[in-house]
Amino acid sequence: MHIFQKGKIIDSVNIVFSVTSNGKNSWNWKTAYLSEKMPLTKNYTMKMADSSSNRFLVDEGDGVVLYDYLFNNKLYGVFETQNILLTSTYELTNSNELIFEVTSGKKLVGPSNEEVHNYSVENLQRVVLKRK
């Protein structure tokens, strides 16, 4: 995973990602961040909200449930926490790679109006996962 801040790469971390099926329309996702400074393993459960929907529920296991939306081969998620807007995407490519990206930024003060608010995109985490 490459970690960018304000357009410049500031760090990179190796990742091991695995998915197992729990049966119909439910999966466990495990992401191990192999950082020397701050190793971390995160476990998620992803479930289809209902069979007629493109919405999935991603449970982070700590009371946080995020919504992701599937369009073709790409999941999209947008959420806000502590006044920071985050976007996340998982895209399965034609070459069978999974590209995972997270962006984050804050609400900007400046030329706008009450109906439109701009957000910065200050940080990007991007990883291209390859099947082994």
C-alpha positions in Angstrom: 0.0 0.0 0.0 1.3 3.4 -0.9 0.3 6.3 1.4 0.2 9.8 0.0 -0.2 13.1 1.7 -0.9 16.3 -0.3 0.1 14.5 -3.5 3.4 13.0 -2.3 4.2 9.5 -1.2 5.1 9.5 2.5 5.1 5.7 3.3 4.4 2.3 2.0 3.2 -0.8 3.8 2.9 -4.4 2.6 -0.6 -5.9 2.9 -2.1 -9.4 3.1 -5.8 -9.5 2.2 -8.1 -12.5 2.3 -11.8 -13.1 1.8 -13.8 -16.1 2.8 -17.4 -16.8 2.1 -19.9 -17.2 5.0 -22.5 -18.6 2.8 -25.1 -16.8 0.7 -24.4 -13.1 0.4 -21.9 -12.8 3.3 -18.1 -12.6 3.4 -15.3 -12.2 6.0 -12.6 -9.8 4.9 -9.2 -9.7 6.7 -6.6 -7.1 6.1 -3.2 -7.5 7.7 -1.0 -4.3 7.5 2.6 -5.6 7.8 4.1 -2.3 9.1 7.3 -2.4 11.1 6.1 0.6 13.1 2.4 -0.2 13.6 1.4 -3.7 12.5 -2.4 -4.1 12.4 -4.9 -6.7 11.4 -8.5 -5.6 10.7 -11.4 -8.0 10.3 -14.6 -7.1 8.5 -17.9 -8.8 7.7 -19.6 -7.8 4.5 -23.2 -8.7 3.8 -25.6 -7.8 1.0 -28.3 -5.5 2.4 -30.9 -7.3 0.4 -30.9 -9.4 -2.8 -32.5 -6.6 -4.9 -30.1 -3.9 -3.8 -26.6 -2.9 -4.9 -26.0 -1.9 -1.2 -23.7 -3.9 1.1 -23.1 -3.5 4.8 -19.5 -3.6 6.0 -19.3 -4.3 9.7 -15.9 -3.3 11.2 -16.7 -5.3 14.4 -16.6 -2.4 16.8 -20.1 -1.0 16.3 -19.2 0.8 13.0 -21.2 -0.3 10.0 -20.4 1.3 6.6 -22.5 1.2 3.4 -20.9 0.3 0.2 -22.6 0.3 -3.2 -21.7 -2.0 -6.1 -21.6 -0.7 -9.7 -20.2 -3.3 -12.2 -17.0 -4.5 -10.6 -16.5 -1.7 -8.1 -17.7 -1.0 -4.6 -18.0 2.6 -3.5 -18.3 4.0 0.0 -18.5 7.6 1.4 -18.7 8.5 5.0 -17.8 11.2 7.5 -16.2 11.0 10.9 -14.8 13.8 13.1 -15.5 16.3 10.3 -13.4 14.3 7.9 -14.9 13.0 4.6 -13.6 9.7 3.5 -14.2 7.7 0.3 -13.3 4.1 -0.3 -13.3 1.9 -3.4 -12.6 -1.7 -4.2 -12.3 -2.4 -7.9 -11.8 -5.8 -9.4 -9.9 -5.3 -12.7 -10.0 -7.4 -15.9 -6.5 -8.7 -14.9 -8.0 -10.1 -11.7 -6.3 -7.5 -9.4 -8.2 -5.8 -6.6 -7.5 -2.1 -6.3 -8.3 -0.6 -2.9 -8.3 3.2 -2.4 -9.2 5.4 0.5 -9.2 9.2 0.3 -9.8 11.7 3.1 -10.1 15.4 3.5 -11.8 18.2 5.4 -14.6 20.6 4.6 -13.1 23.8 3.0 -14.0 27.3 4.0 -14.0 29.5 0.9 -16.0 30.5 -2.1 -19.2 28.5 -2.0 -22.8 28.8 -1.0 -25.2 27.1 1.4 -26.0 24.3 -1.1 -22.4 23.3 -2.1 -19.6 22.5 0.1 -16.1 21.7 -1.1 -13.8 19.1 0.6 -10.0 18.8 0.2 -8.4 15.5 -0.8 -5.3 15.6 1.3 -4.7 11.9 1.9 -4.7 8.8 -0.3 -4.1 5.2 0.6 -3.8 2.9 -2.5 -3.0 -0.7 -2.8 -3.1 -3.1 -5.8 -3.8 -6.6 -4.5 -2.7 -9.6 -6.6 -4.1 -13.1 -6.2 -1.6 -15.8 -5.1 
